[in-house]
Amino acid sequence: MDDFDWRFIKEFKEMERQMGRMLRSMSTSRMLPRHSGSDWLPAVDVYETDKEIYVYMDTAGIDPEKLTVIAEQNSITVSGIRQLPGRNKICKVHQLEIELGAFKRTVSFPVQIDVSATEVSFKNGILEVKIPKEVF
């Protein structure tokens, strides 16, 4: 591909990213009082190797002590809550992009996993779950 093709692809991907953010920001639920249940879902990447499944979840701003990870036969469920520090006497809101409140996200896998050997770590706002595949 020539330079024009790469620039076009790069610009198109940037436009797609911005459009996604704009659509998420238009949610009226962000402007209304919260109800029980999940109002947002953190971004997740899932990778598979020959022996393991890796799950990376964007958990920036969430206290790791308040995260719950439950591994089952072919899925994991992560739940928690993200809150910002108290804001005093707000007169106007100029921009709302950070998703807040409770969440519960289940990630399913196409293979069975070894629940007993699940490893969970947290670094720089990213939750990493490493799960060996079940060996039969």
Contact map, one row per residue, 1 for C-alpha under 8 A:
1111110000000000000000000000000000000000000000000000000000000000000000000000000000000000000000000000000000000000000000000000000000000000
1111110000000000000000000000000000000000000000000000000000000000000000000000000000000000000000000000000000000000000000000000000000000000
1111111000000000000000000000000000000000000000000000000000000000000000000000000000000000000000000000000000000000000000000000000000000000
1111111100000000000000000000000000000000000000000000000000000000000000000000000000000000000000000000000000000000000000000000000000000000
1111111110000000000000000000000000000000000000000000000000000000000000000000000000000000000000000000000000000000000000000000000000000000
1111111111000000000000000000000000000000000000000000000000000000000000000000000000000000000000000000000000000000000000000000000000000000
0011111111100000000000000000000000000000000000000000000000000000000000000000000000000000000000000000000000000000000000000000000000000000
0001111111110000000000000000000000000000000000000000000000000000000000000000000000000000000000000000000000000000000000000000000000000000
0000111111111000000000000000000000000000000000000000000000000000000000000000000000000000000000000000000000000000000000000000000000000000
0000011111111100000000000000000000000000000000000000000000000000000000000000000000000000000000000000000000000000000000000000000000000000
0000001111111110000000000000000000000000000000000000000000000000000000000000000000000000000000000000000000000000000000000000000000000000
0000000111111111000000000000000000000000000000000000000000000000000000000000000000000000000000000000000000000000000000000000000000000000
0000000011111111100000000000000000000000000000000000000000000000000000000000000000000000000000000000000000000000000000000000000000000000
0000000001111111110000000000000000000000000000000000000000000000000000000000000000000000000000000000000000000000000000000000000000000000
0000000000111111111000000000000000000000000000000000000000000000000000000000000000000000000000000000000000000000000000000000000000000000
0000000000011111111100000000000000000000000000000000000000000000000000000000000000000000000000000000000000000000000000000000000000000000
0000000000001111111110000000000000000000000000000000000000000000000000000000000000000000000000000000000000000000000000000000000000000000
0000000000000111111111000000000000000000000000000000000000000000000000000000000000000000000000000000000000000000000000000000000000000000
0000000000000011111111100000000000000000000000000000000000000000000000000000000000000000000000000000000000000000000000000000000000000000
0000000000000001111111110000000000000000000000000000000000000000000000000000000000000000000000000000000000000000000000000000000000000000
0000000000000000111111111000000000000000000000000000000000000000000000000000000000000000000000000000000000000000000000000000000000000000
0000000000000000011111111100000000000000000000000000000000000000000000000000000000000000000000000000000000000000000000000000000000000000
0000000000000000001111111110000000000000000000000000000000000000000000000000000000000000000000000000000000000000000000000000000000000000
0000000000000000000111111110000000000000000000000000000000000000000000000000000000000000000000000000000000000000000000000000000000000000
0000000000000000000011111110010000000000000000000000000000000000000000000000000000000000000000011000000000000000000000000000000000000000
0000000000000000000001111111000000000000000000000000000000000000000000000000000000000000000000000000000000000000000000000000000000000000
0000000000000000000000111111111000000000000000000000000000000000000000000000000000000000000000000000000000000000000000000000000000000000
0000000000000000000000000111111100000000000000000000000000000000000000000000000000000000000000000000000000000000000000000000000000000000
0000000000000000000000000011111111000010000000000000000000000000000000000000000000000000000000000000000000000000000000000000000000000000
0000000000000000000000001011111111000000000000000000000000000000000000000000000000000000000000000000000000000000000000000000000000000000
0000000000000000000000000011111110000000000000000000000000000000000000000000000000000000000000000000000000000000000000000000000000000000
0000000000000000000000000001111111000000000000000000000000000000000000000000000000000000000000000000000000000000000000000000000000000000
0000000000000000000000000000111111100000000000000000000000000000000000000000000000000000000000000000000000000000000000000000000000000000
0000000000000000000000000000110111110010000000000000000000000000000000000000000000000000000000000000100000000000000000000000000000000000
0000000000000000000000000000000011111010000000000000000000000000000000000000000000000000000000000000000000000000000000000000000000000000
0000000000000000000000000000000001111100000000000000000000000000000000000000000000000000000000000000000000000000000000000000000000000000
0000000000000000000000000000000000111110000000000000000000000000000000000000000000000000000000000000011100000000000000000000000000000000
0000000000000000000000000000000000011111100000000000000000000000000000000000000000000000000000000000111100000000000000000000000000000000
0000000000000000000000000000100001101111100000000000000000000000000000000000000000000000000000000001111000000000000000000000000000000000
0000000000000000000000000000000000000111110000000000000000000000000000000000000000000000000000000011111000000000000000000000000000000000
0000000000000000000000000000000000000111111000000000000000000000000000000000000000000000000000000000001110000000000000000000000000000000
0000000000000000000000000000000000000001111100000000000011100000000000000000000000000000000000000000001010000000000000000000000000000000
0000000000000000000000000000000000000000111110000000000011000000000000000000000000000000000000000000000000000000000000000000000000000000
0000000000000000000000000000000000000000011111000000001111000000000000000000000000000000000000000000000000000000000000000000000000000000
0000000000000000000000000000000000000000001111100000001110000000000000000000000000000000000000000000000000000000000000000000000000000000
0000000000000000000000000000000000000000000111110000111100000000000000000000000000000000000000000000000000000000000000000000000000000000
0000000000000000000000000000000000000000000011111000111000000000000000000000000000000000000000000000000000000000000000000000000000000000
0000000000000000000000000000000000000000000001111111110000000000000000000000000000000000000000000000000000000000000000000000000000000000
0000000000000000000000000000000000000000000000111111100000000000000000000000000000000000000000000000000000000000000000000000000000000000
0000000000000000000000000000000000000000000000011111000000000000000000000000000000000000000000000000000000000000000000000000000000000000
0000000000000000000000000000000000000000000000011111100000000000000000000000000000000000000000000000000000000000000000000000000000011000
0000000000000000000000000000000000000000000000011111110000000000000000000000000000000000000000000000000000000000000000000000000001111000
0000000000000000000000000000000000000000000001111011111000000000000000000000000000000000000000000000000000000000000000000000000001111000
0000000000000000000000000000000000000000000001110001111100000000000000000000000000000000000000000000000000000000000000000000000111100000
0000000000000000000000000000000000000000000111100000111110000000000000000000000000000000000000000000000000000000000000000000001111000000
0000000000000000000000000000000000000000000111000000011111000000000000000000000000000000000000000000000000000000000000000000011110000000
0000000000000000000000000000000000000000011110000000001111100000000000000000000000000000000000000000000000000000000000000000011100000000
0000000000000000000000000000000000000000011100000000000111110000000000000000000000000000000000000000000000000000000000000000111000000000
0000000000000000000000000000000000000000010000000000000011111100000000000000000000000000000000000000000000000000000000000000111000000000
0000000000000000000000000000000000000000000000000000000001111100000000000000000000000000000000000000000000000000000000000001110000000000
0000000000000000000000000000000000000000000000000000000000111110000000000000000001110000000000000000000000000000000000000000100000000000
0000000000000000000000000000000000000000000000000000000000111111011000000000000111100000000000000000000000000000000000000000100000000000
0000000000000000000000000000000000000000000000000000000000001111111000000000000001000000000000000000000000000000000000000000000000000000
0000000000000000000000000000000000000000000000000000000000000111111000000000000000000000000000000000000000000000000000000100000000000000
0000000000000000000000000000000000000000000000000000000000000011111000000000000000000000000000000000000000000000000000000000000000000000
0000000000000000000000000000000000000000000000000000000000000111111100000000000110000000000000000000000000000000000000000000000000000000
0000000000000000000000000000000000000000000000000000000000000111111110000000011110000000000000000000000000000000000000000000000000000000
0000000000000000000000000000000000000000000000000000000000000000011111000000111100000000000000000000000000000000000000000000000000000000
0000000000000000000000000000000000000000000000000000000000000000001111100001111000000000000000000000000000000000000000000000000000000000
0000000000000000000000000000000000000000000000000000000000000000000111110001110000000000000000000000000000000000000000000000000000000000
0000000000000000000000000000000000000000000000000000000000000000000011111111100000000000000000000000000000000000001001000000000000000000
0000000000000000000000000000000000000000000000000000000000000000000001111111000000000000000000000000000000000000101000000000000000000000
0000000000000000000000000000000000000000000000000000000000000000000000111110000000000000000000000000000000000001111000000000000000000000
0000000000000000000000000000000000000000000000000000000000000000000000111111000000000000000000000000000000011111100000000000000000000000
0000000000000000000000000000000000000000000000000000000000000000000000111111100000000000000000000000000001111000100000000000000000000000
0000000000000000000000000000000000000000000000000000000000000000000011110111110000000000000000000000000001110000000000000000000000000000
0000000000000000000000000000000000000000000000000000000000000000000111100011111000000000000000000000000111100000000000000000000000000000
0000000000000000000000000000000000000000000000000000000000000000001111000001111100000000000000000000000111000000000000000000000000000000
0000000000000000000000000000000000000000000000000000000000000000001110000000111110000000000000000000011110000000000000000000000000000000
0000000000000000000000000000000000000000000000000000000000000100011100000000011111000000000000000000011100000000000000000000000000000000
0000000000000000000000000000000000000000000000000000000000000100011000000000001111100000000000000001111000000000000000000000000000000000
0000000000000000000000000000000000000000000000000000000000001110000000000000000111110000000000000011110000000000000000000000000000000000
0000000000000000000000000000000000000000000000000000000000001100000000000000000011111000000000000001100000000000000000000000000000000000
0000000000000000000000000000000000000000000000000000000000001000000000000000000001111100000000000001000000000000000000000000000000000000
0000000000000000000000000000000000000000000000000000000000000000000000000000000000111110000000000000000000000000000000000000000000000000
0000000000000000000000000000000000000000000000000000000000000000000000000000000000011111000000000000000000000000000000000000000000000000
0000000000000000000000000000000000000000000000000000000000000000000000000000000000001111110000000000000000000000000000000000000000000000
0000000000000000000000000000000000000000000000000000000000000000000000000000000000000111110000000000000000000000000000000000000000000000
0000000000000000000000000000000000000000000000000000000000000000000000000000000000000011111000000000000000000000000000000000000000000000
0000000000000000000000000000000000000000000000000000000000000000000000000000000000000011111110000000000000000000000000000000000000000000
0000000000000000000000000000000000000000000000000000000000000000000000000000000000000000111110000000000000000000000000000000000000000000
0000000000000000000000000000000000000000000000000000000000000000000000000000000000000000011111000000000000000000000000000000000000000000
0000000000000000000000000000000000000000000000000000000000000000000000000000000000000000011111110000000000000000000000000000000000000000
0000000000000000000000000000000000000000000000000000000000000000000000000000000000000000000111110000000000000000000000000000000000000000
0000000000000000000000000000000000000000000000000000000000000000000000000000000000000000000011111000000000000000000000000000000000000000
0000000000000000000000001000000000000000000000000000000000000000000000000000000000000000000011111100000000000000000000000000000000000000
0000000000000000000000001000000000000000000000000000000000000000000000000000000000000000000000111110000000000000000000000000000000000000
0000000000000000000000000000000000000000000000000000000000000000000000000000000000000000000000011111000000000000000000000000000000000000
0000000000000000000000000000000000000001000000000000000000000000000000000000000001000000000000001111100000000000000000000000000000000000
0000000000000000000000000000000000000011000000000000000000000000000000000000000011110000000000000111110000000000000000000000000000000000
0000000000000000000000000000000001000111000000000000000000000000000000000000000011100000000000000011111000000000000000000000000000000000
0000000000000000000000000000000000001111000000000000000000000000000000000000001111000000000000000001111100000000000000000000000000000000
0000000000000000000000000000000000001111110000000000000000000000000000000000001110000000000000000000111110000000000000000000000000000000
0000000000000000000000000000000000001100100000000000000000000000000000000000111100000000000000000000011111000000000000000000000000000000
0000000000000000000000000000000000000000110000000000000000000000000000000000111000000000000000000000001111100000000000000000000000000000
0000000000000000000000000000000000000000000000000000000000000000000000000011110000000000000000000000000111110000000000000000000000000000
0000000000000000000000000000000000000000000000000000000000000000000000000011100000000000000000000000000011111000000000000000000000000000
0000000000000000000000000000000000000000000000000000000000000000000000000111000000000000000000000000000001111100000000000000000000000000
0000000000000000000000000000000000000000000000000000000000000000000000000110000000000000000000000000000000111111000000000000000000000000
0000000000000000000000000000000000000000000000000000000000000000000000000100000000000000000000000000000000011111000000000000000000000000
0000000000000000000000000000000000000000000000000000000000000000000000000100000000000000000000000000000000001111100000000000000000001100
0000000000000000000000000000000000000000000000000000000000000000000000001100000000000000000000000000000000001111110000000000000000001100
0000000000000000000000000000000000000000000000000000000000000000000000011110000000000000000000000000000000000011111000000000000000111100
0000000000000000000000000000000000000000000000000000000000000000000000001000000000000000000000000000000000000001111111000000000000111100
0000000000000000000000000000000000000000000000000000000000000000000000111000000000000000000000000000000000000000111111000000000000110000
0000000000000000000000000000000000000000000000000000000000000000000000000000000000000000000000000000000000000000011111000000000000000000
0000000000000000000000000000000000000000000000000000000000000000000000000000000000000000000000000000000000000000011111100000000000110000
0000000000000000000000000000000000000000000000000000000000000000000000100000000000000000000000000000000000000000011111110000000011110000
0000000000000000000000000000000000000000000000000000000000000000000000000000000000000000000000000000000000000000000011111000000011100000
0000000000000000000000000000000000000000000000000000000000000000000000000000000000000000000000000000000000000000000001111100001111000000
0000000000000000000000000000000000000000000000000000000000000000000000000000000000000000000000000000000000000000000000111110001110000000
0000000000000000000000000000000000000000000000000000000000000001000000000000000000000000000000000000000000000000000000011111111100000000
0000000000000000000000000000000000000000000000000000000000000000000000000000000000000000000000000000000000000000000000001111111000000000
0000000000000000000000000000000000000000000000000000000000010000000000000000000000000000000000000000000000000000000000000111110000000000
0000000000000000000000000000000000000000000000000000000001111100000000000000000000000000000000000000000000000000000000000111111000000000
0000000000000000000000000000000000000000000000000000000111110000000000000000000000000000000000000000000000000000000000000111111100000000
0000000000000000000000000000000000000000000000000000001111100000000000000000000000000000000000000000000000000000000000011110111110000000
0000000000000000000000000000000000000000000000000000011110000000000000000000000000000000000000000000000000000000000000011100011111000000
0000000000000000000000000000000000000000000000000000011100000000000000000000000000000000000000000000000000000000000001111000001111100000
0000000000000000000000000000000000000000000000000001111000000000000000000000000000000000000000000000000000000000000001110000000111110000
0000000000000000000000000000000000000000000000000001110000000000000000000000000000000000000000000000000000000000111011100000000011111000
0000000000000000000000000000000000000000000000000011100000000000000000000000000000000000000000000000000000000000111011000000000001111100
0000000000000000000000000000000000000000000000000011100000000000000000000000000000000000000000000000000000000011110000000000000000111110
0000000000000000000000000000000000000000000000000000000000000000000000000000000000000000000000000000000000000011110000000000000000011111
0000000000000000000000000000000000000000000000000000000000000000000000000000000000000000000000000000000000000000000000000000000000001111
0000000000000000000000000000000000000000000000000000000000000000000000000000000000000000000000000000000000000000000000000000000000000111
